[in-house]
């Protein structure tokens, strides 16, 4: 009997890619050897997926001048694919901060909280904080 993929499990969780990072030329650490999803990266384990999510957010500040939460989410979840306003509101609600909040991209608790909030919007289930902290430790 063949291996079946449970379609009831959100794609981001099946892929250990909790932010649903699209496939790019980037060669992330911790990628599965075989990438079977045509659109989204697949990681070996949750911590590698969270590492990539956090590193991407850090690079949004360093390379793309994202300052506040609204800037980060507008880049992460563009209007062309998402209800960006609702996404920003949900992330801010989860983090208990305003959309103009400026996260410290070097602060573990802040970035893990932002990653958890994004993961929730992307997958519809609460993140496992232990996995996010392990991802941070891989930075």
Secondary structure, 3 states (H helix, E strand, C coil): CCCCCCCCCCHHHHCCCCCCCECCCCCCCCECCCCCCCCECCECCHHHHHHHHHHHHHHHHHHHCCCCHHHHHHHHCCCCCCCHHHHHHHHHHHHCCCCCCCCCCCCHHHHHHHHHHHHHHHHCCCCCHHHHHHHHHCC
